[in-house]
Amino acid sequence: PLQILREQASELTKMTKGVLVGSVRQQTIGREAFGFELSIRAPALNDYSITILAIQYGLQMFPLQVMDLFRNRESKCQDEASFLNALGEILQSSAVRNAISALLSQSNDLASDAIHSPLDRV
């Protein structure tokens, strides 16, 4: 599961040409459980970051819990196929797509403003 989240984070960074950066952070859960969060960071927006989802699992990896932090939903995945399905559903949701679009737009606006000095507008 961790490698899959890392691949998704990397893909987001590539897809946005680095305007947004996907990242995976480890959560502290307990001695026999692991947790990770998938986040999006916008470097141009003072490193503004939003966490999209979190996963938790034990030593066996499956079943695992997937928490959709945008829509406040949880699902239990019994295997990798159901995890991939849940992940795709979250990442393709309109809530996540709208957040990515807004971050891209605002980041690009700031980048555009930085290229043009105030004297260019005179």
N, C-alpha and C positions, 0 to 999 in steps of 0.2 A: 504493500500500500504506500509506503513512504516513497519508493522509487517512482511510482505512478504520479504522486503529487508533485515530486520534483520535476518530472517531465512536463506536467501541465504548467508549472511555474515558468519553466524555460521556454515553452511554446508561447506563452503570453508575452514574454519579453521579446522574443523574436518577431512575433506577429505585429507588435507595436513599435518595432525598430528601437527598442529601449526607452521609448517615451514613458511607458509604464513598465514596472519590474515586478515579476511574480516572485514570491518567496515562500519558503516553508519554514516554520518555526516549531520547535519542540515545546510541548506543554508539560508541566510537572503534574503527574496524576497520582502516582503511588509506586510501590515496589514492584508490582506485577502487572502494571498496565502502562501502555504507551499512548501518547497523544500528540497530534500534530495539527497545525493550522496552515491553511493556504490563504495568503494575503496578496494584495496588489498595492504597490507603492508608486507614488507619482513624484519623482525627484524634483521636477520643476515646480511643484506645489509645496515646497518646503518639506519634502519627504512625507507628505500626507499618505496615510496607509489605511486600508480597509481590509478586514478579515472576512473572507467569503464563506469558508467552511472549516470544520474541524472534524478530525477522526479520532477514535479511541479504540484500542484493541489490547488483548492480552498476549501472552507468550506465543500462542498458536496463530495469531494474526486474524483468523476468522473463527467465529463471526466478529464483525466490527460494527461500531456505531458511526454513522455519518450525520453530522449536524449541519443543516443548511441555515447559516446565521442570518441570511437576508430574509428568508421567509419563515424563520423560526420553526423549522421542521426537523424531525429526526427520523432516520431509518436504520434498520438493522440489516446488514448484508452478510449472507451466509457464505459467500464465495467471491472470487475475484470478478466473475461476470456480473453479479448483482452490484458489486462495488463500482465497477466501470459504468454501469447503467445509472446508478444514483449520482455519480460524479458528473456524467454527461448531462443529466437532467438539471442539476444545479448550475453548472457552468453555461448552459444554453438557455437558462431562464431569462425572462424579460428583465427581471430585477438586476441580475448580474450584467446582462448586456447593456442596460441603461446606465449602470454605474461605470462600466468601462468606457462607454461613449462619452459620458460627462467628464470623466477624468482626462480622456484624450483631448477633448475639445478645450477644456480649461488649460491643460498643459501646452497645447499647441498655440493657444492665444497668448500665453506668457512668452513662449519662445518667439513668436512673431513680434511681440512688443520689444523684446530684447534685441532683435535684429535691427529694428528701425529706431534710431535715436529721435529725441524730441525735435531736433533740428530738421529731420527729414519731413516733418509735417508743416513746416513754416512756408 
